[in-house]
């Protein structure tokens, strides 16, 4: 398999008034880029949205969990599998996880930081004691400690990674043996144009107000903005395959699920107030054999604040891809795009033609995923 096989995912998506990802003041996150203020959605926010999207479509054992309450989660599994009460099950769970050297958190039973693990991995740890949990619980402290420390707890967290851990990795600063190098890099989403922070002043009326009473039962404000966002992520296929134990088919499946979930997911901040869920107007994939390439430089000069920001943004992206390919001479192994622009509409004709020049004739999103998998499979066969 090639040591350099990167799948870049470029997305242009317009979001109406929203507050997808708030800062410490409760307002939408922002950034200065190209000398102007842009709307921003952090990479962490969209990675979590992507992970939750594809976990929702996976069986429970194939999902990943990130929590400080891993001892409680293991206790539940041991108690369920063996019939032990939670006190005895908790004693065994704490002893098993003590082998990892996890620092204790401020709250009893919590770890000091979030641990990202596969549900199947924790199931496997629980299974280590299923057949003799009652015997373990009956031992005195010294014998109990000796019996538990012989069990291969750490080994169960080093293999059998679910898609989430294989894609996004795991960082445990003081326990290097638990680290998993991420196969995915996700950029902060940025608006392609300048944005302004606005505020929604709202009131809530008390339904039980008497007719002669005036005023609101509640008054408040919510910060928001609207934006056409450029979103970018890249997947290192070799790293993804390695994280999945060398299973190429599993890596192909994980890649397909990531492209689907990255394109269709969205952070949920204030979603009940703004109903901000939209679909991208453009999803382009580029398979490279040299390095990942973020095309955000297409928007260093902000798109003008006029009608057609979405189409102009997509055209800018395509032009940047064409220019970069011509200048550097690094023709990608494969490129394709799914988008909503058409040559039948005068206002989007130029955009559609430029996108075709950059990424080929448009395909549906399901076709994009299918052809991407087929092209990578072919590339892997050529490298064998």
C-alpha positions as semicolon CSV with decimal commas, in nm:
position;residue;x (nm);y (nm);z (nm)
1;X;0,000;0,000;0,000
2;X;0,124;0,349;-0,077
3;X;0,271;0,534;0,217
4;X;0,124;0,858;0,084
5;X;-0,244;0,845;0,015
6;X;-0,443;1,140;0,145
7;X;-0,812;1,210;0,090
8;X;-0,897;1,581;0,110
9;X;-1,263;1,675;0,163
10;X;-1,367;2,030;0,069
11;X;-1,713;2,158;0,161
12;X;-1,893;2,484;0,088
13;X;-2,204;2,521;0,302
14;X;-2,433;2,813;0,376
15;X;-2,580;2,841;0,723
16;X;-2,867;3,080;0,808
17;X;-2,874;3,290;1,126
18;X;-2,724;3,053;1,385
19;X;-2,492;3,009;1,681
20;X;-2,342;2,669;1,605
21;X;-2,036;2,696;1,829
22;X;-2,023;2,957;2,104
23;X;-1,727;3,126;2,272
24;X;-1,683;3,202;2,642
25;X;-1,927;3,492;2,609
26;X;-2,196;3,276;2,451
27;X;-2,153;3,434;2,107
28;X;-2,060;3,258;1,780
29;X;-1,687;3,195;1,752
30;X;-1,500;3,422;1,514
31;X;-1,154;3,469;1,362
32;X;-0,968;3,738;1,173
33;X;-0,857;3,611;0,832
34;X;-0,756;3,820;0,534
35;X;-0,784;4,128;0,752
36;X;-1,157;4,091;0,821
37;X;-1,371;3,921;1,083
38;X;-1,505;3,580;0,984
39;X;-1,753;3,339;1,134
40;X;-1,572;3,032;1,271
41;X;-1,675;2,686;1,386
42;X;-1,402;2,501;1,573
43;X;-1,263;2,175;1,443
44;X;-1,350;2,009;1,774
45;X;-1,716;2,101;1,734
46;X;-1,744;1,957;1,384
47;X;-1,540;1,646;1,470
48;X;-1,779;1,567;1,753
49;X;-2,078;1,626;1,527
50;X;-1,925;1,392;1,266
51;X;-1,849;1,124;1,524
52;X;-2,199;1,136;1,668
53;X;-2,346;1,117;1,317
54;X;-2,170;0,795;1,221
55;X;-2,203;0,644;1,569
56;X;-2,579;0,685;1,540
57;X;-2,569;0,453;1,238
58;X;-2,343;0,191;1,397
59;X;-2,425;-0,098;1,634
60;X;-2,356;-0,016;1,999
61;X;-2,033;-0,224;2,025
62;X;-1,887;-0,039;1,723
63;X;-1,936;0,303;1,880
64;X;-1,685;0,509;2,074
65;X;-1,730;0,692;2,403
66;X;-1,534;0,984;2,545
67;X;-1,586;1,027;2,917
68;X;-1,431;1,076;3,259
69;X;-1,673;0,815;3,395
70;X;-1,503;0,507;3,254
71;X;-1,493;0,337;3,596
72;X;-1,870;0,371;3,627
73;X;-1,917;0,242;3,272
74;X;-1,701;-0,063;3,345
75;X;-1,880;-0,119;3,675
76;X;-2,213;-0,133;3,492
77;X;-2,082;-0,392;3,249
78;X;-1,932;-0,614;3,519
79;X;-2,247;-0,597;3,730
80;X;-2,466;-0,675;3,429
81;X;-2,250;-0,969;3,318
82;X;-2,199;-1,130;3,658
83;X;-2,489;-1,029;3,881
84;X;-2,257;-0,871;4,138
85;X;-2,384;-0,567;4,325
86;X;-2,238;-0,232;4,218
87;X;-2,011;-0,208;4,521
88;X;-1,825;-0,531;4,442
89;X;-1,837;-0,465;4,068
90;X;-1,700;-0,116;4,127
91;X;-1,412;-0,249;4,333
92;X;-1,314;-0,482;4,050
93;X;-1,357;-0,210;3,785
94;X;-1,138;0,036;3,976
95;X;-0,866;-0,228;4,019
96;X;-0,872;-0,322;3,651
97;X;-0,841;0,036;3,531
98;X;-0,577;0,117;3,792
99;X;-0,338;-0,082;3,572
100;X;-0,358;0,196;3,313
101;X;-0,226;0,455;3,556
102;X;-0,514;0,695;3,498
103;X;-0,498;1,004;3,718
104;X;-0,796;1,050;3,945
105;X;-1,029;1,344;3,891
106;X;-1,168;1,585;4,148
107;X;-1,492;1,392;4,168
108;X;-1,482;1,043;4,320
109;X;-1,476;0,776;4,052
110;X;-1,384;1,015;3,770
111;X;-1,057;1,027;3,582
112;X;-0,871;1,356;3,554
113;X;-0,941;1,381;3,181
114;X;-1,171;1,244;2,917
115;X;-1,072;0,901;2,786
116;X;-1,176;0,805;2,433
117;X;-1,237;0,431;2,395
118;X;-1,441;0,182;2,200
119;X;-1,744;0,030;2,364
120;X;-1,627;-0,312;2,242
121;X;-1,289;-0,248;2,406
122;X;-1,452;-0,188;2,743
123;X;-1,674;-0,492;2,688
124;X;-1,356;-0,697;2,638
125;X;-1,209;-0,567;2,965
126;X;-1,530;-0,657;3,148
127;X;-1,516;-1,005;2,994
128;X;-1,176;-1,065;3,157
129;X;-1,348;-1,118;3,493
130;X;-1,691;-1,251;3,391
131;X;-1,620;-1,614;3,477
132;X;-1,458;-1,553;3,817
133;X;-1,588;-1,216;3,936
134;X;-1,751;-1,365;4,247
135;X;-1,425;-1,537;4,345
136;X;-1,233;-1,213;4,296
137;X;-1,479;-1,018;4,510
138;X;-1,433;-1,267;4,794
139;X;-1,052;-1,227;4,810
140;X;-0,877;-1,014;5,069
141;X;-0,714;-0,694;4,945
142;X;-0,364;-0,834;4,891
143;X;-0,477;-1,145;4,706
144;X;-0,729;-0,940;4,509
145;X;-0,465;-0,694;4,393
146;X;-0,230;-0,973;4,286
147;X;-0,502;-1,156;4,093
148;X;-0,626;-0,851;3,905
149;X;-0,287;-0,712;3,802
150;X;-0,218;-1,020;3,593
151;X;-0,510;-0,948;3,360
152;X;-0,424;-0,791;3,019
153;X;-0,624;-0,471;3,057
154;X;-0,400;-0,233;2,862
155;X;-0,380;-0,472;2,566
156;X;-0,754;-0,440;2,513
157;X;-0,721;-0,064;2,461
158;X;-0,432;-0,099;2,214
159;X;-0,624;-0,301;1,955
160;X;-0,975;-0,332;1,817
161;X;-1,023;0,043;1,780
162;X;-1,368;0,160;1,668
163;X;-1,401;0,399;1,376
164;X;-1,406;0,707;1,599
165;X;-1,077;0,628;1,773
166;X;-0,914;0,511;1,449
167;X;-1,010;0,835;1,275
168;X;-0,963;1,097;1,544
169;X;-0,698;0,932;1,759
170;X;-0,649;0,933;2,133
171;X;-0,410;1,146;2,334
172;X;-0,329;1,054;2,694
173;X;-0,038;1,274;2,791
174;X;0,090;1,074;3,088
175;X;0,022;0,726;2,943
176;X;0,191;0,710;2,599
177;X;0,104;0,344;2,557
178;X;-0,261;0,440;2,517
179;X;-0,201;0,703;2,248
180;X;-0,342;0,651;1,899
181;X;-0,222;0,880;1,620
182;X;-0,517;1,046;1,448
183;X;-0,580;0,959;1,083
184;X;-0,795;1,270;1,033
185;X;-0,715;1,639;1,046
186;X;-1,008;1,883;1,051
187;X;-0,970;2,257;0,993
188;X;-1,172;2,523;1,169
189;X;-1,460;2,614;0,940
190;X;-1,436;2,976;0,823
191;X;-1,681;3,200;0,643
192;X;-1,566;3,285;0,292
193;X;-1,671;3,646;0,351
194;X;-1,675;3,907;0,623
195;X;-1,942;3,861;0,890
196;X;-2,096;4,078;1,158
197;X;-2,207;3,964;1,500
198;X;-2,577;4,031;1,556
199;X;-2,804;3,987;1,855
200;X;-3,154;3,848;1,883
201;X;-3,343;4,036;2,156
202;X;-3,622;3,807;2,266
203;X;-3,902;3,804;2,515
204;X;-4,110;3,524;2,655
205;X;-4,469;3,589;2,757
206;X;-4,619;3,425;3,063
207;X;-4,924;3,236;2,937
208;X;-5,096;3,283;3,273
209;X;-5,070;3,664;3,270
210;X;-5,393;3,834;3,364
211;X;-5,543;4,054;3,094
212;X;-5,455;4,370;3,280
213;X;-5,089;4,265;3,332
214;X;-4,822;4,385;3,090
215;X;-4,459;4,298;3,029
216;X;-4,270;3,983;2,951
217;X;-4,201;3,690;3,175
218;X;-3,842;3,675;3,047
219;X;-3,609;3,895;2,841
220;X;-3,277;3,794;2,691
221;X;-3,038;3,811;2,397
222;X;-2,863;3,549;2,182
223;X;-2,566;3,630;1,960
224;X;-2,579;3,495;1,604
225;X;-2,450;3,538;1,252
226;X;-2,509;3,381;0,912
227;X;-2,237;3,261;0,681
228;X;-2,123;3,060;0,383
229;X;-1,857;2,836;0,535
230;X;-1,554;2,668;0,383
231;X;-1,495;2,340;0,563
232;X;-1,193;2,114;0,512
233;X;-1,074;1,778;0,642
234;X;-0,814;1,529;0,530
235;X;-0,773;1,156;0,595
236;X;-0,436;0,978;0,594
237;X;-0,534;0,638;0,459
238;X;-0,215;0,460;0,568
239;X;-0,257;0,579;0,927
240;X;-0,626;0,486;0,923
241;X;-0,544;0,136;0,801
242;X;-0,274;0,096;1,065
243;X;-0,514;0,210;1,340
244;X;-0,758;-0,057;1,224
245;X;-0,503;-0,335;1,252
246;X;-0,405;-0,338;0,885
247;X;-0,758;-0,417;0,768
248;X;-0,791;-0,239;0,432
249;X;-1,161;-0,316;0,395
250;X;-1,232;-0,175;0,739
251;X;-1,033;0,137;0,648
252;X;-1,229;0,183;0,324
253;X;-1,553;0,149;0,517
254;X;-1,434;0,394;0,782
255;X;-1,333;0,646;0,515
256;X;-1,671;0,618;0,344
257;X;-1,853;0,672;0,673
258;X;-1,634;0,971;0,756
259;X;-1,698;1,144;0,421
260;X;-2,070;1,087;0,467
261;X;-2,077;1,210;0,825
262;X;-1,844;1,506;0,776
263;X;-2,059;1,629;0,486
264;X;-2,398;1,577;0,651
265;X;-2,338;1,654;1,017
266;X;-2,361;1,987;1,198
267;X;-2,294;2,110;1,552
268;X;-2,613;2,142;1,755
269;X;-2,556;2,473;1,935
270;X;-2,888;2,659;1,980
271;X;-3,046;2,437;1,716
272;X;-3,392;2,469;1,871
273;X;-3,369;2,848;1,848
274;X;-3,238;2,870;1,492
275;X;-3,316;2,540;1,310
276;X;-2,990;2,588;1,123
277;X;-2,949;2,248;0,960
278;X;-2,863;2,276;0,589
279;X;-2,693;2,056;0,331
280;X;-2,368;2,159;0,159
281;X;-2,388;2,322;-0,182
282;X;-2,055;2,160;-0,271
283;X;-1,865;1,853;-0,155
284;X;-1,539;1,784;-0,339
285;X;-1,292;1,503;-0,273
286;X;-0,933;1,503;-0,390
287;X;-0,705;1,200;-0,352
288;X;-0,339;1,299;-0,332
289;X;-0,015;1,104;-0,305
290;X;0,210;1,390;-0,190
291;X;0,049;1,580;0,098
292;X;-0,286;1,720;0,214
293;X;-0,374;2,062;0,070
294;X;-0,613;2,301;0,243
295;X;-0,756;2,547;-0,014
296;X;-0,859;2,817;0,233
297;X;-0,623;3,057;0,051
298;X;-0,903;3,090;-0,206
299;X;-1,080;3,313;0,046
300;X;-0,792;3,522;0,181
301;X;-0,959;3,803;-0,009
302;X;-1,315;3,785;0,124
303;X;-1,597;3,716;-0,118
304;X;-1,799;4,034;-0,176
305;X;-2,110;4,075;0,036
306;X;-2,364;4,052;-0,242
307;X;-2,607;3,802;-0,387
308;X;-2,438;3,482;-0,500
309;X;-2,187;3,439;-0,215
310;X;-2,244;3,063;-0,224
311;X;-2,179;3,029;-0,599
312;X;-1,887;3,271;-0,592
313;X;-1,731;3,078;-0,304
314;X;-1,758;2,748;-0,491
315;X;-1,607;2,904;-0,802
316;X;-1,321;3,056;-0,600
317;X;-1,247;2,715;-0,450
318;X;-1,239;2,549;-0,792
319;X;-1,013;2,821;-0,932
320;X;-0,773;2,783;-0,641
321;X;-0,755;2,409;-0,700
322;X;-0,688;2,458;-1,071
323;X;-0,421;2,721;-1,007
324;X;-0,245;2,518;-0,739
325;X;-0,237;2,212;-0,963
326;X;-0,094;2,409;-1,253
327;X;0,168;2,593;-1,049
328;X;0,298;2,299;-0,850
329;X;0,244;2,033;-1,114
330;X;0,107;1,790;-0,859
331;X;-0,193;1,649;-1,042
332;X;-0,407;1,459;-0,791
333;X;-0,465;1,089;-0,826
334;X;-0,839;1,149;-0,833
335;X;-1,087;1,435;-0,793
336;X;-1,466;1,449;-0,798
337;X;-1,743;1,677;-0,678
338;X;-2,109;1,675;-0,593
339;X;-2,278;2,014;-0,603
340;X;-2,602;2,202;-0,658
341;X;-2,486;2,443;-0,930
342;X;-2,602;2,398;-1,288
343;X;-2,515;2,536;-1,631
344;X;-2,887;2,575;-1,699
345;X;-2,905;2,870;-1,462
346;X;-2,734;3,190;-1,586
347;X;-2,636;3,290;-1,232
348;X;-2,452;2,961;-1,167
349;X;-2,332;2,871;-1,517
350;X;-1,979;3,008;-1,468
351;X;-1,950;2,832;-1,134
352;X;-2,067;2,498;-1,274
353;X;-1,825;2,519;-1,567
354;X;-1,531;2,604;-1,343
355;X;-1,618;2,322;-1,105
356;X;-1,625;2,080;-1,399
357;X;-1,283;2,198;-1,507
358;X;-1,147;2,147;-1,157
359;X;-1,318;1,828;-1,042
360;X;-1,482;1,675;-1,350
361;X;-1,850;1,641;-1,430
362;X;-2,065;1,655;-1,116
363;X;-2,196;1,335;-0,960
364;X;-2,455;1,267;-0,693
365;X;-2,328;1,236;-0,338
366;X;-2,386;0,857;-0,325
367;X;-2,194;0,825;-0,654
368;X;-1,915;1,039;-0,510
369;X;-1,872;0,798;-0,220
370;X;-1,890;0,490;-0,442
371;X;-1,638;0,615;-0,698
372;X;-1,403;0,736;-0,424
373;X;-1,392;0,391;-0,270
374;X;-1,341;0,227;-0,610
375;X;-1,056;0,462;-0,702
376;X;-0,872;0,406;-0,375
377;X;-0,917;0,030;-0,409
378;X;-0,761;0,053;-0,756
379;X;-0,473;0,263;-0,623
380;X;-0,405;0,012;-0,348
381;X;-0,400;-0,269;-0,604
382;X;-0,150;-0,077;-0,816
383;X;0,074;-0,031;-0,514
384;X;0,061;-0,396;-0,410
